[in-house]
Amino acid sequence: MGSIRHTLSFLAAFAFAAGFAGSALAAGNCSICMGIYDRCMAQPDADQGVCARLHNQCAQPKQCPLMPEF
């Protein structure tokens, strides 16, 4: 019985760690899209709507949060 509890607690910890790692990996992918937005906005003639569109084109396939395009 103790072996089953040990195995189940190990599996639960593994599942939690895998889920946490997956969400951290997704956040890293989203930061790439935010970098695209930041570089676009750093341009002297930056247009927020165009930069948001570039961000969204990167973010949508990765299922990252989208920005409003004004």
N, C-alpha and C positions, 0 to 999 in steps of 0.2 A: 504494500500500500504506500509506503514511504517513497518507493522508487517512482510510482506513478505521479505522486504529488511533485516530486523533484523534476520529473520530465515535463509535466504540465507547466510548472512555474518557469522552467527554462524556455519552453515554447512561447509562453506569453511574453517573456522579456525579449526574446528574439523578434517576435512580431512587432512589438512596440519600437524596438530599435530600427527595424527595417522601415517602418512607417515614418519615423523621424528622419531617417537618412533620405528617404524619398522626397519628403517635403523640403528638406534642405537643398537637395539637388534641383528641385523645381524652382526654388527661390533664386538659386544661382543662375538658372536659365533666364529668369525674368529680369535679372539685373543687367544682362546683355542688352535687352530692349530698352531699359532705362538709360543705359549709356548712349544708345543711338539718339534718344530724345535729348539728352543733355548736350551731346556734341552738336546736334542740330540747333538747339536754342542758343548755343554759344556763338553762332555766326552773327555778324553785324546786322544782317537783314532778315533775321529769324522771324518766322511766322508760326505762332503757336499751333494753329490748326494743321499746318503742313507737318510740323514736328510730331504732333500727336498722331497723325495718320501714319507716319513712318514707324512710330512706336507700336501702334496697333497692328500694323502689317507683320511686325516681328512677334508681337505678344499673342495674337489670336491662335496661331497654330500650336503654341506652347501652352495654351489655356492659362495665360497670365491675365491679371486684371487689365482692362482696357481704359484708355484715357478719353475724356470727351473731346470731340473735334469741333471747335467753335468756328 
